[in-house]
Amino acid sequence: IGIGFSTSTVKLDRLPGWEKSSYGYHGDDGNIFQGNGKGRRYGPKFGTGDTVGCCLDLVSGDVSYFLNTTPLGVAFTALAEQPGTLHPTVG
């Protein structure tokens, strides 16, 4: 599963972060993805029974995640897209 944000132009048949204008944190490997299939190490793996939260700072454009209420820190900074054009995405 992947959790993140994307614009309305992104195909929804792929995980968030694999397409341009999308960002995601993936549970199978704990990596983050920003607009392509190349992940960067970020946090622990997650799955059934876990609670994942994500925060988009509308002023700075930064994205942060939380796993079971534990903050994981900033994953993405100063997103290229206007924050108002991004939508929560789960894949």
ZIFENVEN-V818925 format. One record per helix or strand. SS is the DSSP state (A for helix, B for strand). FROM is the first residue (numbers start at 0). LEN is the number of residues. Records with the same first field share a line. If there is no record, write none. Layout:
SS: FROM-LEN + FROM-LEN
This chain:
B: 1-5 + 21-5 + 30-4 + 39-2 + 51-5 + 62-5 + 69-7 + 86-4
A: 82-3
